[in-house]
Amino acid sequence: MVGGPPCQGFSINAPVRSTEDPRNILFHHYVRLVLEGIRPKFVVLENVPGLVSFNNGKTLQDVVTAFERAGYKVVFRILNAAHYGVPEERWRLVFIGTRLSDVELSFPLPTHYSLQRPNFTGGRSHTFQYAIGKPLQPSLFLEDKLQKPITVGEAIGDLPHIESGGGSLEMDYYLPPQSEYQALLRNHSKRLYNHICSGVSDINIERMSHVLPGGSWRDIPHDLLPLGMQRARRSDHTKRYGRLDPEGVSGTILTKCDPHWGTVFHFNQDRIISVREAARIQSFPDWFRFIGTRSDQYRQVGNAVPPLLAQAIGKHIKKLIENQNLVSKIS
């Protein structure tokens, strides 16, 4: 059984983090469902890393205790989607629990290294530290075992050129896959869906024309910046009005592609990324369609767990079950 209660109340980016937020106790209902006869062999719970520090760690312990009282062993770890072949630095707190007494719980090991170091509580103690950062001595980094991160260019470089505010809900591919990642996500898809993007104002078009790949608001002439940002320090708002770097990894895909929120400019087109490009960065296969308004579609993409990360967790649990069955047969 897999679930994820709302994360907004736990997020370190929330305007206010309060124990009075009713969303923050919804995990109790997840535990209740487990107790009411479902009793799965394994349970998975996903949330934001901010849950580790929320309420001085009491809520985190409450989650573990609730499952233990239900008869489940539980472990947790903060996983980075980039470690599992997703072209996105997206950190998520994942709990895995089981009621099988003879299973030693663990998490899937990273297949790729990442360059972004975590800057949140638990970033050192609850992550796969050996897969973070590229050391001066590659031989010590197990480069023969960990692959390089998937880049933004490898993720979306094959998608057709569209204008700001344009695109189509359905169109043909113009180019063959240019990378293994593109071929993987195009598998079983004859057409391209949701390659549409929201429009931005003329002033934002002018602003983004000054931003270089990998750059941000610092590339914009001072008199073109929004008034509030003209007073900002150079160390502030590090990802606002950012343009993606085709040779780098994307930051976390958000629920709203607004340049005032973060890095949403396409790397070589003066527009924000399309719904499909955001979905590609999240590792959704091209056959998966999003519905509703453009805002709805962006929100669906941004709220999701990257499918390749979910797949890695699912395959790992399958391996744990197979190993448990093997041990049972031998004994």
GIDADA-V509687 format. One record per backbone hydrogen bond with DSSP energy under -1.0 kcal/mol. CO is the residue of the C=O (numbers start at 1). NH is the residue of the N-H. E is the energy in kcal/mol with one decimal. If there is no record, write none. Layout:
BEGIN
CO | NH | E
CO | NH | E
END
This chain:
BEGIN
1 | 44 | -2.5
3 | 46 | -1.6
7 | 10 | -1.5
7 | 11 | -1.5
11 | 14 | -1.5
18 | 21 | -1.3
21 | 24 | -1.9
22 | 25 | -1.1
23 | 26 | -1.1
25 | 28 | -1.6
26 | 29 | -1.1
26 | 30 | -1.1
27 | 31 | -2.1
28 | 32 | -2.2
29 | 33 | -2.2
30 | 34 | -1.8
31 | 35 | -2.1
32 | 36 | -1.8
34 | 39 | -2.0
35 | 37 | -2.0
41 | 99 | -1.5
43 | 97 | -2.7
44 | 3 | -2.2
45 | 95 | -3.3
47 | 93 | -2.6
48 | 51 | -1.9
49 | 52 | -2.1
50 | 54 | -1.4
53 | 56 | -1.5
54 | 57 | -1.4
55 | 58 | -1.8
57 | 61 | -1.9
58 | 62 | -2.2
59 | 63 | -2.1
60 | 64 | -1.9
61 | 65 | -2.9
62 | 66 | -2.4
63 | 67 | -1.8
64 | 68 | -2.4
65 | 69 | -2.6
67 | 72 | -2.3
68 | 71 | -1.6
73 | 98 | -1.9
75 | 96 | -2.6
77 | 94 | -2.7
79 | 92 | -2.9
80 | 83 | -1.9
81 | 84 | -2.0
81 | 86 | -1.4
82 | 85 | -1.1
83 | 111 | -3.0
83 | 112 | -1.8
86 | 88 | -2.0
87 | 250 | -1.9
88 | 90 | -1.3
90 | 81 | -2.7
92 | 79 | -3.1
93 | 47 | -2.5
94 | 77 | -2.0
95 | 45 | -2.0
96 | 75 | -2.4
97 | 43 | -2.4
98 | 73 | -2.7
100 | 103 | -1.2
111 | 147 | -2.9
114 | 133 | -3.6
120 | 123 | -2.3
122 | 126 | -2.4
126 | 78 | -3.2
127 | 129 | -1.5
128 | 131 | -1.7
129 | 132 | -1.8
131 | 114 | -2.5
137 | 140 | -1.9
138 | 141 | -1.6
138 | 143 | -1.1
142 | 145 | -2.3
142 | 146 | -2.3
147 | 113 | -2.4
151 | 155 | -1.1
152 | 156 | -2.6
153 | 157 | -2.0
156 | 159 | -1.7
163 | 166 | -2.4
166 | 197 | -2.2
168 | 195 | -1.1
169 | 194 | -1.6
171 | 192 | -3.1
179 | 183 | -2.1
180 | 184 | -2.3
181 | 185 | -2.2
182 | 186 | -1.8
185 | 286 | -3.2
186 | 189 | -2.0
192 | 171 | -2.2
194 | 196 | -1.9
194 | 276 | -1.7
195 | 168 | -1.6
196 | 275 | -2.6
201 | 205 | -2.0
202 | 206 | -2.2
203 | 207 | -2.2
204 | 208 | -2.7
205 | 209 | -1.3
207 | 210 | -1.6
208 | 211 | -1.1
212 | 215 | -3.1
215 | 243 | -1.9
216 | 219 | -2.2
217 | 220 | -1.4
221 | 224 | -1.9
226 | 230 | -1.4
229 | 232 | -1.1
233 | 236 | -2.0
237 | 240 | -1.2
239 | 242 | -1.1
240 | 217 | -1.7
242 | 265 | -2.3
243 | 214 | -1.9
245 | 248 | -1.8
246 | 153 | -2.1
248 | 152 | -2.7
250 | 89 | -2.9
256 | 258 | -1.9
258 | 261 | -2.6
258 | 262 | -1.3
259 | 241 | -3.3
262 | 264 | -1.0
264 | 273 | -2.2
265 | 244 | -2.5
269 | 271 | -2.1
271 | 266 | -2.8
274 | 278 | -2.4
275 | 279 | -2.4
276 | 280 | -2.9
277 | 281 | -2.2
278 | 282 | -1.6
279 | 284 | -2.8
280 | 283 | -1.2
285 | 288 | -1.6
293 | 297 | -2.5
294 | 298 | -2.7
295 | 299 | -2.2
296 | 300 | -2.5
297 | 301 | -2.1
298 | 302 | -2.6
299 | 303 | -2.1
301 | 304 | -1.0
306 | 310 | -2.3
307 | 311 | -2.9
308 | 312 | -1.8
309 | 313 | -2.0
310 | 314 | -2.7
311 | 315 | -2.9
312 | 316 | -1.7
313 | 317 | -2.3
314 | 318 | -2.2
315 | 319 | -2.0
316 | 320 | -2.2
317 | 321 | -2.4
318 | 322 | -2.6
319 | 323 | -2.7
320 | 324 | -2.0
321 | 325 | -2.4
322 | 326 | -2.2
323 | 327 | -2.4
324 | 328 | -2.1
325 | 329 | -2.0
326 | 330 | -2.2
327 | 331 | -2.6
END
